[in-house]
Amino acid sequence: MQLQTLPRGYVLDPRRQKRQFVDPQQVLQAVGLAEGMIFADFGCGAGYYTIPAAEMVGEHGRVYAVDILKSSLQDIQGKAKIEGLRNIQYVWADLEISGSTKIPADSVDIVFLAHIINQSTAHPSILEEARRIIKPDGLIVVVEWKKVKIPFGPPLEKRVPREEAVKVAQTVGLRLAQEFSAGNYHYGLVFKKSQYETPAVPDGKKADPA
């Protein structure tokens, strides 16, 4: 699965106290999401990535929207109905509990974790569940806040440094396969199961060894 170089985010008017974020469709394209794939959005929240992913995988693909809040899943269900999307499966689960998603093992092409690791201290459990359900050549994508002081986002002490995220992933049998640009305020990491070879990384970047 070939990854592309993701352009930086776009800047909204700072005078209106808006912030710089990444276009979800650009991120999903960068990690290789395509028609017919199976995608799991861990901690899907309001569906910022879920809805675009469902549009991209099409009627022959599937998206698992996973969250501990039933209200979030209901909100996404309403949005999906408006958009005419019927390829989303809603999963109420506590990701800190192994096997809680009940998604079949080795069945998902891409598991997506955006802004979820900083919300929990059970990082290994969350990544273990992601590893359990990805296919042998599947990807786990992590998008997290950079540990820099800015006037929005989670508190600085809650943010997980890129190096820590990589180390935790390695403890559960994952290795860093790629890094990508996720805007000024976030970093993007792509992991694969350790026993599979690392793809070529563009732009001269080197992936961390397993």
Steps between C-alpha positions, in 0.01 A plus 500: 500500500683811374490811715507850358651819637224692673495878451487719807165617635321812398481820706164641602450861603679543838299816569194281536688268739498215251785255487712312256396141443550234238242417236384146593470394138862601435614294798301195392632527144854530633475171692362318197130463580321385185174360371408158635720517811399430858573788736461532878481840667595453868356773721303634205339786694287718274605312186758749372682213326221241500274670246777581245635145540158352428474709185846392386462124551165498324219249507739205470705612799419526868568743783486413868418805712625413849437709811416463868234772477169384358408863433797533261394191309143631478627834366701327229205279413292813443767655277539177304127485439503853360792410271339173393786290637413139583848355539567604861479251786463660844701342782449598862819393678749589770830491313692460825358146524660242271261355244224745587430599139418139405625581151640180342877456525715566192209658312566876476718683248549821700437580867493872565574660839465877496538692828420193708832398654525827694159428656605172663781353706429152360698560180619136466147360529367730231786418263474129576135501393594688184775247428261210559254609234729620218582269214857362479593788271258750657583842640444677831495878459556729798435875484581683822564848634862609501637569846527874449339781695204647312181664630268217393485122500565273800724616787871470426549235769234281336665498158696191400838575337567333167790302651279359776232394252762312297640323809157390620415368153821297495409333832184353344668364187474798266766691314506843346462470124444863407459854625293763324428868537184567699513878516673738740344365817490123447729214407402199290637147543427179309570164664502144370534162668866439578545183296429671168754696298514877499393668173716765340470837674502808274678831558802336659327426830602188687261287696598390848627141522271240653 
